[in-house]
Amino acid sequence: MGKGGEKGGESGEPEAQIHFYTWEEIQKHNLRTDKWLVIERKVYNITKWANRHPGGHRVISHCAGEDATDAFQAFHINPTLVQKFLKPLLIGELAPGEPSQDRDKNSQLVEDFRTLRKTAEDMNLFRANPLFFSLYLGHIIAMEVLAWLMVSYFGTGWITTLILACILTTSQAQAGWLQHDFGHLSVFKKSSWNHIVHKFVIGHLKGASANWWNHRHFQHHAKPNIFKKDPDVNMLHIFVLGDTQPVEYGKKKLKYLPYNHQHEYFFLSEILLSFLIPHSHALPNPNTFMHYFFFLLWSRLDPSRIHRAMGKMKTVPRISKSRLGFFFQGVASSSFNERQKFLESHWFVWVTQMNHIPMEIDCEKHRDWLSAQVAATCNIEQSFFNDWFTGHLNFQIEHHLFPTMPRHNFWKVKPLVKSLCAKYGVQYEEKPLGKAFVDIVG
């Protein structure tokens, strides 16, 4: 049980009793119906709050029974504001004799990392450059405009279709990296502004769900490459990953697929992914703002173009008209939609997996924030092309350590992170882009 104590106020009257808890007791409260966590030595009961947590109930539940100080600071751009939600959940503090870190974590490493974060804040590395993101959004919209103008003037012939597929693939991939920025609250100072623009970009440029993305992606950041906590490594028996899962499947004789050939059917899975992941140019969510706007503009300029395009579509392979509806019949042939989503799925899979799949994938080890993130991530060498092609996810280590930091500042904090890793013998891995792709298959 927790120990109690009293504080005397200035008037001499006793204040509310403070309950003190040990780590041994706190770690028992990590159940679905009983969840405690610690932030800056204060103990909070989040059992009922978890289902109301804006980031989803799972991401906060994954930290139950642990010190969540670094995770709390990493995900919230205004911790002071969030404190008002924490106050009613406060049930006590760590006992005076208890260390600030649980499970014998290196307290000096943890403190040095928090000092590094404070240094980054003092360097204004968490302040976004509005021009950077304005130009980034501008180049995406420019590609969308160019694509639809090409449809308007050149129709949907095979050559035009191939060119359009490449343009739309690029714009959609870049829109994917942009929604990632807003989803992580790394652009505006206010969370609400980030959420609004995030919903616009992912919903109206990508045709996907912001809530779905938040629910999955924040879990990944909280517990990267941790089985049963990171949905990105929950492959539903399609792949076995890491060093321990193959052994576990072998002992249980679980063989849903021929895993010794998974490096081969990995390529097939990418093709299937192109039909499963929602894209605004692909699956039946065509009523996105950008496409609706250009549809209206195009039809008002020359309504006869709709009928000409519909006539041309009869000679072009496509998916069901009834599923896509009149909108896509009038705007463009779905042949370049299919090519676009096929190409984009490859772009998306290779870039997102190169930083994690070759790294350690295992069960929960309760590491400190720095060690846990670096063990599960690796960087790709910096270049102008790599930065653009990956949406700065080539700085995956820095991104995971500071998910709310604007991506254009990752290169500035990188030397500080490498220095801290070297000080404590934490492996900081960086590799060329080509090798990173090869390592996925390996």
PyMOL commands that set and color helices and strands:
alter all, ss='L'
color gray80, all
select helices_A, chain A and resi 23-26+50-52+57-61+69-75+79-89+107-122+130-154+158-183+191-205+210-222+231-233+244-252+259-276+289-301+304-313+321-324+326-331+334-353+369-376+384-390+393-401+407-423+433-441
alter helices_A, ss='H'
color red, helices_A
select strands_A, chain A and resi 3-5+18-21+30-31+34-39+42-45+90-94+379-380+430-431
alter strands_A, ss='S'
color yellow, strands_A
deselect
rebuild
show_as cartoon
